[in-house]
């Protein structure tokens, strides 16, 4: 298996960084995750599941990560230098786009770096065309990817945590037939799922990504 080659990193906000790799033979579907191994396991290396922030048509793999925990893995990730090699393998995940537009809106509800897999899904949906895309993004500070993604969707709401429930209820009332994607903290996911279910949204229409 050929390695993934580290290219560069960029600071997004606070302790959040994006990292780019080159791996021309790796194939994946938007919204999936991959196992990324940094260092040999026998010498203290580690593996983590990271959601693709990149879309399949992009030439580089992109991941966006909180590094504030200071774990050994995140320290290794953050100190990679251009040209360093890591191992990317076992693509997984079940939160993907419908095979084709159905007329139902796709509503993405995310907090913080929970937007990472949704960047992948939104870019791919926009490339295919025909999808009605809507976003509710929850953040105290900067809204990750907002300037890039807002022009690509029909509706974009950047909200504070205390505003989340009102926006979820309003969206559920306006588009109860939608597919609702949610990703973020356990608290956010529980809140969104409970509010959508209480509003009568079919549980099969609530897609949860517990991203890495």
VOBA-1610 file (N, C-alpha, C; in pm, whole numbers, padded with zeros to 5 digits, always signed):
BEGIN
Unk+00085-00120+00000Unk+00000+00000+00000Unk+00088+00124+00000Unk+00061+00216-00092Unk+00141+00338-00099Unk+00105+00432+00014Unk+00203+00510+00063Unk+00176+00598+00178Unk+00107+00727+00135Unk+00050+00796+00234Unk+00002+00932+00214Unk+00117+01026+00250Unk+00138+01126+00167Unk+00249+01220+00186Unk+00195+01352+00241Unk+00247+01393+00355Unk+00204+01520+00414Unk+00252+01636+00327Unk+00159+01733+00308Unk+00191+01849+00223Unk+00203+01977+00305Unk+00096+02007+00381Unk+00095+02134+00453Unk-00015+02133+00559Unk-00014+02235+00644Unk-00120+02256+00742Unk-00158+02404+00742Unk-00276+02434+00795Unk-00320+02573+00806Unk-00402+02589+00932Unk-00383+02701+00999Unk-00459+02733+01120Unk-00596+02784+01080Unk-00702+02723+01136Unk-00839+02766+01106Unk-00886+02867+01211Unk-00886+02829+01338Unk-00920+02917+01449Unk-00884+02844+01579Unk-00861+02918+01686Unk-00831+02861+01817Unk-00730+02746+01802Unk-00768+02624+01848Unk-00676+02510+01839Unk-00714+02416+01724Unk-00781+02469+01623Unk-00826+02390+01509Unk-00736+02415+01389Unk-00687+02305+01331Unk-00599+02312+01214Unk-00649+02216+01108Unk-00621+02250+00982Unk-00645+02159+00871Unk-00511+02108+00819Unk-00512+01982+00773Unk-00391+01915+00727Unk-00420+01852+00591Unk-00325+01866+00499Unk-00342+01813+00364Unk-00236+01709+00333Unk-00279+01604+00263Unk-00192+01494+00224Unk-00214+01462+00077Unk-00113+01400+00016Unk-00125+01351-00122Unk-00128+01198-00119Unk-00230+01141-00181Unk-00241+00995-00190Unk-00322+00965-00316Unk-00258+00963-00432Unk-00331+00955-00559Unk-00410+00828-00580Unk-00384+00721-00505Unk-00454+00594-00530Unk-00567+00567-00432Unk-00581+00649-00328Unk-00686+00624-00229Unk-00821+00668-00284Unk-00921+00581-00276Unk-01055+00610-00324Unk-01151+00612-00206Unk-01242+00708-00205Unk-01339+00718-00096Unk-01462+00793-00144Unk-01569+00781-00068Unk-01694+00849-00097Unk-01708+00967-00001Unk-01769+01076-00046Unk-01788+01193+00040Unk-01858+01154+00168Unk-01810+01208+00280Unk-01869+01181+00410Unk-01805+01067+00486Unk-01714+00994+00425Unk-01652+00879+00489Unk-01536+00923+00580Unk-01479+00825+00649Unk-01360+00848+00730Unk-01254+00745+00692Unk-01131+00769+00737Unk-01021+00678+00708Unk-00938+00659+00835Unk-00871+00546+00844Unk-00775+00524+00952Unk-00641+00584+00910Unk-00592+00677+00989Unk-00465+00743+00957Unk-00364+00705+01064Unk-00260+00636+01022Unk-00156+00589+01114Unk-00032+00675+01098Unk+00014+00730+01210Unk+00134+00813+01211Unk+00240+00740+01293Unk+00347+00703+01230Unk+00453+00629+01298Unk+00426+00481+01302Unk+00532+00402+01312Unk+00519+00257+01322Unk+00462+00220+01459Unk+00367+00127+01460Unk+00302+00091+01586Unk+00402+00035+01687Unk+00502-00036+01637Unk+00599-00096+01729Unk+00688+00007+01796Unk+00690+00129+01740Unk+00776+00233+01799Unk+00695+00346+01862Unk+00571+00315+01897Unk+00489+00416+01965Unk+00397+00494+01876Unk+00386+00456+01750Unk+00292+00521+01660Unk+00148+00490+01699Unk+00055+00557+01636Unk-00085+00538+01671Unk-00173+00557+01549Unk-00297+00505+01560Unk-00395+00514+01453Unk-00519+00585+01506Unk-00577+00673+01426Unk-00704+00736+01459Unk-00794+00737+01336Unk-00925+00736+01359Unk-01021+00752+01250Unk-01044+00902+01231Unk-01020+00950+01111Unk-01040+01091+01079Unk-01136+01105+00962Unk-01236+01191+00978Unk-01330+01215+00870Unk-01263+01296+00758Unk-01294+01261+00634Unk-01246+01340+00522Unk-01318+01475+00521Unk-01242+01582+00524Unk-01299+01714+00497Unk-01293+01742+00347Unk-01205+01673+00279Unk-01193+01687+00134Unk-01304+01611+00064Unk-01333+01652-00058Unk-01428+01581-00144Unk-01350+01491-00238Unk-01412+01383-00286Unk-01338+01286-00369Unk-01275+01345-00495Unk-01334+01452-00549Unk-01279+01508-00673Unk-01159+01599-00648Unk-01131+01632-00521Unk-01016+01716-00492Unk-00888+01633-00499Unk-00780+01695-00540Unk-00655+01622-00561Unk-00587+01584-00430Unk-00613+01657-00324Unk-00547+01631-00196Unk-00647+01586-00091Unk-00601+01505+00003Unk-00682+01466+00118Unk-00672+01577+00222Unk-00785+01608+00284Unk-00787+01715+00384Unk-00857+01665+00509Unk-00799+01696+00626Unk-00857+01663+00755Unk-00849+01787+00844Unk-00952+01809+00923Unk-00952+01923+01015Unk-00970+01870+01156Unk-00883+01914+01248Unk-00870+01850+01378Unk-00850+01953+01489Unk-00914+01929+01605Unk-00878+01997+01729Unk-00747+01936+01779Unk-00649+02017+01808Unk-00523+01962+01860Unk-00504+01994+02008Unk-00601+02060+02070Unk-00586+02110+02205Unk-00567+02004+02311Unk-00608+01880+02283Unk-00594+01776+02385Unk-00447+01744+02413Unk-00361+01773+02316Unk-00219+01747+02336Unk-00182+01601+02341Unk-00267+01515+02288Unk-00237+01371+02287Unk-00113+01345+02203Unk-00053+01228+02224Unk+00066+01192+02147Unk+00035+01192+01998Unk-00082+01138+01962Unk-00118+01131+01820Unk-00127+01272+01761Unk-00196+01361+01831Unk-00215+01495+01776Unk-00084+01573+01774Unk+00005+01547+01869Unk+00137+01610+01863Unk+00213+01562+01740Unk+00205+01432+01713Unk+00273+01379+01595Unk+00213+01438+01467Unk+00080+01446+01463Unk+00014+01504+01346Unk+00059+01648+01325Unk+00062+01724+01432Unk+00090+01867+01420Unk+00236+01896+01388Unk+00324+01801+01417Unk+00466+01825+01390Unk+00514+01757+01261Unk+00421+01703+01184Unk+00461+01648+01053Unk+00524+01758+00967Unk+00621+01719+00886Unk+00684+01812+00795Unk+00655+01772+00651Unk+00650+01869+00560Unk+00622+01833+00420Unk+00714+01720+00373Unk+00653+01620+00312Unk+00727+01504+00266Unk+00720+01385+00360Unk+00680+01408+00486Unk+00665+01297+00580Unk+00554+01202+00532Unk+00571+01075+00563Unk+00477+00973+00516Unk+00397+00914+00632Unk+00269+00894+00606Unk+00181+00827+00702Unk+00105+00719+00625Unk+00033+00637+00699Unk-00042+00529+00635Unk-00191+00558+00647Unk-00263+00556+00533Unk-00408+00576+00530Unk-00472+00448+00477Unk-00566+00392+00555Unk-00621+00262+00515Unk-00760+00244+00578Unk-00833+00144+00530Unk-00965+00105+00581Unk-01062+00224+00586Unk-01104+00268+00470Unk-01206+00372+00461Unk-01339+00315+00511Unk-01411+00391+00594Unk-01538+00344+00648Unk-01639+00457+00661Unk-01752+00427+00724Unk-01856+00528+00748Unk-01980+00505+00664Unk-02094+00543+00718Unk-02222+00520+00652Unk-02300+00647+00619Unk-02247+00764+00656Unk-02319+00889+00633Unk-02276+00946+00499Unk-02355+00918+00397Unk-02320+00957+00260Unk-02440+01026+00195Unk-02419+01076+00075Unk-02526+01141+00000Unk-02620+01038-00062Unk-02745+01077-00087Unk-02830+00991-00171Unk-02765+00971-00307Unk-02795+00861-00371Unk-02733+00833-00501Unk-02768+00939-00604Unk-02885+01000-00589Unk-02929+01104-00682Unk-03022+01199-00608Unk-03040+01322-00657Unk-03135+01414-00592Unk-03276+01357-00591Unk-03344+01370-00479Unk-03480+01318-00465Unk-03584+01428-00452Unk-03538+01553-00445Unk-03628+01664-00420Unk-03638+01699-00273Unk-03591+01609-00187Unk-03590+01637-00044Unk-03468+01722-00009Unk-03485+01828+00071Unk-03368+01905+00113Unk-03272+01818+00195Unk-03145+01853+00189Unk-03043+01793+00275Unk-03002+01902+00373Unk-03028+01879+00502Unk-03001+01978+00605Unk-02883+01931+00690Unk-02776+02008+00692Unk-02655+01973+00767Unk-02649+02057+00894Unk-02646+01990+01010Unk-02644+02058+01139Unk-02516+02015+01211Unk-02427+02110+01234Unk-02295+02073+01288Unk-02246+02175+01387Unk-02161+02130+01478Unk-02093+02218+01570Unk-01943+02201+01556Unk-01868+02313+01559Unk-01723+02306+01555Unk-01669+02230+01436Unk-01573+02138+01464Unk-01513+02060+01357Unk-01606+01951+01305Unk-01728+01944+01361Unk-01830+01857+01302Unk-01862+01896+01159Unk-01819+02015+01116Unk-01840+02056+00977Unk-01745+01985+00882Unk-01642+01919+00934Unk-01542+01857+00846Unk-01603+01758+00747Unk-01677+01654+00791Unk-01736+01564+00692Unk-01842+01631+00607Unk-01904+01737+00659Unk-02008+01806+00582Unk-01948+01891+00471Unk-01824+01939+00490Unk-01757+02006+00378Unk-01745+01909+00262Unk-01703+01786+00292Unk-01690+01683+00190Unk-01824+01658+00119Unk-01930+01642+00197Unk-02062+01613+00140Unk-02116+01729+00060Unk-02101+01852+00111Unk-02156+01969+00042Unk-02083+01994-00089Unk-01950+01984-00087Unk-01875+02004-00212Unk-01913+01900-00317Unk-01931+01775-00274Unk-01967+01670-00369Unk-02110+01689-00420Unk-02202+01724-00331Unk-02340+01748-00374Unk-02348+01865-00471Unk-02271+01970-00444Unk-02270+02086-00534Unk-02210+02048-00669Unk-02108+01965-00668Unk-02046+01922-00794Unk-02146+01842-00878Unk-02221+01754-00814Unk-02320+01673-00886Unk-02436+01757-00937Unk-02480+01852-00854Unk-02591+01938-00892Unk-02726+01876-00859Unk-02826+01963-00843Unk-02962+01918-00824Unk-03006+01900-00680Unk-02916+01918-00585Unk-02951+01900-00444Unk-02988+02034-00380Unk-03087+02030-00291Unk-03128+02146-00211Unk-03052+02136-00078Unk-02950+02218-00060Unk-02858+02208+00054Unk-02882+02321+00153Unk-02889+02285+00282Unk-02910+02383+00387Unk-02818+02352+00505Unk-02773+02456+00573Unk-02677+02439+00682Unk-02721+02515+00806Unk-02713+02448+00921Unk-02718+02514+01051Unk-02586+02483+01118Unk-02504+02585+01136Unk-02370+02565+01194Unk-02362+02636+01328Unk-02322+02562+01431Unk-02320+02613+01568Unk-02176+02643+01608Unk-02152+02766+01655Unk-02016+02803+01690Unk-02017+02925+01779Unk-01925+02932+01873Unk-01908+03051+01956Unk-01824+03157+01884Unk-01724+03111+01811Unk-01634+03203+01744Unk-01648+03196+01593Unk-01536+03174+01526Unk-01536+03166+01380Unk-01612+03043+01333Unk-01680+03057+01220Unk-01755+02946+01162Unk-01669+02877+01056Unk-01629+02755+01086Unk-01538+02680+01002Unk-01592+02666+00860Unk-01512+02701+00761Unk-01543+02689+00617Unk-01656+02781+00569Unk-01707+02869+00653Unk-01827+02944+00614Unk-01811+03017+00482Unk-01701+03087+00465Unk-01684+03167+00343Unk-01681+03080+00218Unk-01634+02959+00233Unk-01628+02867+00120Unk-01764+02804+00091Unk-01836+02764+00196Unk-01957+02683+00176Unk-02085+02764+00163Unk-02091+02879+00226Unk-02218+02955+00223Unk-02268+02984+00082Unk-02179+03019-00014Unk-02229+03044-00150Unk-02282+02918-00220Unk-02256+02799-00167Unk-02292+02675-00235Unk-02426+02619-00189Unk-02486+02678-00086Unk-02609+02622-00029Unk-02724+02719-00041Unk-02847+02664-00036Unk-02966+02748-00050Unk-02990+02831+00075Unk-02961+02775+00192Unk-02979+02847+00318Unk-02861+02817+00409Unk-02812+02922+00475Unk-02702+02905+00569Unk-02733+02984+00695Unk-02732+02917+00811Unk-02755+02984+00938Unk-02636+02957+01029Unk-02562+03061+01062Unk-02455+03052+01159Unk-02511+03095+01294Unk-02517+03005+01390Unk-02588+03033+01514Unk-02500+03006+01636Unk-02536+03068+01746Unk-02471+03041+01874Unk-02540+02920+01940Unk-02471+02853+02033Unk-02531+02733+02094Unk-02670+02754+02151Unk-02694+02870+02213Unk-02825+02895+02274Unk-02935+02915+02169Unk-02898+02933+02045Unk-02995+02953+01938Unk-03026+02824+01862Unk-02955+02719+01893Unk-02964+02596+01815Unk-03105+02537+01813Unk-03165+02520+01930Unk-03294+02452+01936Unk-03399+02524+01853Unk-03402+02656+01862Unk-03499+02732+01784Unk-03483+02712+01635Unk-03357+02709+01588Unk-03332+02690+01445Unk-03366+02548+01401Unk-03336+02449+01485Unk-03370+02310+01450Unk-03520+02294+01441Unk-03592+02348+01538Unk-03738+02338+01536Unk-03796+02406+01413Unk-03744+02524+01379Unk-03795+02596+01264Unk-03769+02520+01135Unk-03649+02462+01123Unk-03616+02386+01002Unk-03701+02260+00992Unk-03721+02191+01103Unk-03805+02071+01103Unk-03948+02103+01064Unk-03999+02218+01109Unk-04135+02258+01074Unk-04144+02296+00926Unk-04039+02358+00874Unk-04042+02403+00734Unk-04019+02290+00636Unk-03934+02192+00674Unk-03900+02083+00581Unk-03900+01949+00654Unk-04014+01903+00702Unk-04016+01776+00776Unk-03977+01655+00691Unk-03982+01671+00560Unk-03946+01561+00470Unk-03797+01553+00441Unk-03719+01648+00494Unk-03576+01656+00462Unk-03498+01538+00521Unk-03377+01521+00467Unk-03277+01435+00531Unk-03192+01526+00619Unk-03183+01493+00747Unk-03109+01576+00842Unk-02978+01504+00879Unk-02867+01570+00850Unk-02735+01519+00886Unk-02687+01598+01008Unk-02634+01529+01109Unk-02581+01602+01224Unk-02447+01545+01268Unk-02359+01633+01312Unk-02225+01593+01354Unk-02172+01697+01451Unk-02111+01650+01559Unk-02054+01741+01657Unk-02037+01670+01790Unk-02050+01744+01897Unk-02036+01686+02031Unk-02153+01593+02060Unk-02133+01508+02160Unk-02242+01417+02200Unk-02365+01496+02242Unk-02344+01607+02312Unk-02457+01689+02357Unk-02533+01747+02239Unk-02460+01798+02140Unk-02526+01854+02022Unk-02606+01747+01949Unk-02544+01632+01928Unk-02612+01525+01855Unk-02740+01482+01928Unk-02732+01467+02060Unk-02849+01427+02137Unk-02959+01532+02128Unk-02921+01659+02139Unk-03019+01767+02131Unk-03088+01768+01995Unk-03011+01761+01889Unk-03067+01766+01755Unk-03158+01646+01730Unk-03112+01529+01765Unk-03192+01408+01744Unk-03324+01416+01821Unk-03318+01460+01946Unk-03439+01467+02028Unk-03537+01570+01973Unk-03487+01685+01929Unk-03575+01789+01877Unk-03639+01746+01745Unk-03561+01683+01659Unk-03616+01638+01531Unk-03720+01528+01552Unk-03692+01436+01641Unk-03786+01328+01669Unk-03916+01384+01728Unk-03901+01480+01821Unk-04020+01542+01881Unk-04102+01617+01777Unk-04036+01667+01674Unk-04106+01740+01568Unk-04171+01647+01466Unk-04151+01516+01483Unk-04215+01421+01394Unk-04131+01377+01276Unk-04003+01413+01275Unk-03915+01370+01166Unk-03890+01219+01179Unk-03902+01148+01069Unk-03877+01004+01067Unk-03734+00976+01112Unk-03717+00882+01205Unk-03583+00850+01255Unk-03489+00806+01143Unk-03544+00748+01038Unk-03461+00705+00925Unk-03408+00823+00846Unk-03463+00941+00871Unk-03419+01062+00801Unk-03320+01143+00883Unk-03276+01087+00996Unk-03178+01154+01081Unk-03047+01076+01073Unk-02947+01134+01010Unk-02819+01065+00985Unk-02713+01126+01076Unk-02656+01043+01163Unk-02563+01092+01265Unk-02422+01046+01233Unk-02330+01141+01232Unk-02189+01110+01211Unk-02114+01135+01341Unk-02068+01028+01405Unk-01980+01040+01523Unk-01837+01042+01474Unk-01796+01155+01422Unk-01672+01166+01348Unk-01551+01143+01435Unk-01439+01107+01367Unk-01312+01095+01436Unk-01232+01221+01421
//
